[in-house]
Amino acid sequence: MAEICCEEAKSPALGRRRPRAEIAVPGEGLRLAPAADQGGKRRRVAGPRPGAARWWWPRYGVTSVCGPRREMEDTVSIRPDFLLGNGKHHFFGVFDGHGCSHVRTRILCTVSNKLRAILTRECVLMSDGVDRGQVARMCQDRMHELVADEHSKAGSGTTEQPAWKEVMEKGFARMDDEAANWAATRGSGGDDDHACRCELKTPPARCDLVGSTAVVAVVGATDIVVANAGDSRAVLSRGGVPVPLSVDHKPDRPDELDRIQAAGGRVIYWDGARVLGVLAMSRAIGDGYLKPFVTSEPEVTVTERTDNDECLILASDGLWDVVTNETACQVVRACFRSNCPPSARPNDVLPASPSDVGTAAVKGVDSDRACADAALLLTKLALARRSADNVSVVVVDLRRGSS
């Protein structure tokens, strides 16, 4: 399988490996990618300090590329031990921003008069002055903090484990509120505004016309919690069989279609199913102009870990549009087989000290070669299959020998 994928991904444009610094593992010094590979710049990544307390850091690999898009709208968040101190729960998230979709102006010419009036009122003042990746970056910076805070609140005064479903729902709701507050308070001008670089700049900008998908996973020693809003996806490979831990929120999904229509909305088929003919997903963070038809409430799954678990894959739709769950899991397993087994590799990567616990991973930095190769190969495969979107992939090693 690895040979097939490599052959399919071979091309001059895709053959160049991305610059990568590597986190040092115990017993090794700090390693930096050569300066020539990073355009003369070197990025330092903290390694273990002598005498510092050592905490477990799970093995993972991440790749995030712009692809054929002009702008990078995806973000990735990796926060080992994000609950700070117990070393048992690790946060992984992929967020795919969207907005500033000028297809709205064309839709106005094709719908009924009544709906045209609604869309004209709500959508003519579009997000043409707003960076469509802004909400995704907000999620990258804040989502883990909000989830951790809700977990702390739910667990205070009790010895029982907090209900993850409630924790995730409240965390997503607070993230959505923060996006709405940002949209409401952002000025229509000024140096701090994120200017849109598209060809249609029609002030005043509407900041509630941007949003982001969110798929997050909290990996613990005994279970995996996944919360999803949008069409990014989480897939578990268990004993060679792909197990979807999330289901894409598409507007034409029967239950989502019923929910949208019950709220008074419509799904219009314009280059695929779209809420009011605009948004190609039915749940997301942000997108205030489409509420209540588009909701931020996530679907949450809690999956018990087993000895047959191999890996967890989180990715944006830039991967899943062209690569099936089965193929993605096969690629990761092939990369695992081509590397030495986890028990033969160095001990787990560790943060330098408790002060480093919970910090985000540096973009482009991986804690494990096999996972890094798998994430990179999946990204190359998506581009070779002509994915038209940004592609972001996170691979987490779940094999018992790796933790």
Phi, psi and omega in degrees: 000319180299319181295320180298312182296320180296318180296319182292329184273354185287124171192155181303324183287332186257350187283345182281126178282143180289151175299141183211125168268156184235139177286134180290145177253161181306134179093354180238153177281178177290129181247136180238144174296145181305145182301325182295330181282346182243027178065035179085000182249140176242141181245123181275139176232126186296133173251178182300136177265148180302130176079359181283151176295143184246132184236151182288136176233121185293155178281135180203166173219147182217138172222135179219118184231154181287327182068212183282352179290152178283333183237148175269116183248351178275150168223157180230139178232125178233116185230088178297140178050051187287346175278000171062090168120333183269346177064018187248342186231132185230134189258130174229135180214146173233130183231131184241106182284157178205169180140181178055040182270110186278005172297339181300323182293329179280329181297326184301338183272355190237356184253174181295163182299318182296312181291328178298321179296319179296311183293326178296315181295320187270334194239349181294321175277084190270184184271040186289348178252015187241139174289117186288350176266003185297314182294323177298321178290326174297318178297320179300320184278330193241336189303314182295326179292320180292318178296317179298320180295317179294324177296319180295317179296318182291332183265353182288135177079010179215152178266354181279152178289128180301149178286116186295328181300313179294320179300312181294318181298318179290322178297316179295320181297319178293323177296320178295321178296319179295322177295320179293319178296319177299318181296323183284328186264346182293132180285165179274001178198175179120165185289337184275353182289146177267103185284137176281139183258019179280175186278345180252104179247103187238085179293157000281151182281148175251112185282345179273012178259020176232155180197192182201143167286166177208119170235120182234148178229134172250111184263119177246182182289333185242343182209168178233123179255126179236131174237134186221137170222108181121201185248015164285168192212151174238130181228133177256134173260117183232111180059033180084000181249128178287133179238106179294128177260359175213158178237129183302139178266086177262144183299333181267006172296129190311312182291326177290322177298317178297319181295317180296315181292324178296331179275358179097008181265180179222151173251120182247135181270102177223102188056047184102171181288131181220143175292119186055024181075013187246300190256132185272017174218157186255354176222143181188163170274133181091216180054050183301332183288347181253006178282145008269008183292322175257121184246155178266358182296123183274158166267130188242133175235142175239116185244127179286135180284148177229171179290346180272354180293135183249309183202161173240131180243123170247134181203155174281172184291348174300331174275310190288343176294335186233353181233129181282164176302317182298314181295319180299316180293323178295321179296315180296316180297322178296321178293322177297319181293327183284345175257165179293152180299157185301327181291339181267351181269168179301165179300167183302149178290138186236141171297159184292323183197169178304332179292339179271349182293136178087355179281155181287147174289143176294135182302127180091003180255133182238153180261357184206135184293317182297316179294321179296317179297320181294315179297318180294318181293321177296321178294316178297322179296318179298318180291323178295331177270015172066044171299136184262011189232172167300150180233121177231129184226133172238128177242125180246128179280119182253003181295138186301328179289350183262003183220000000 
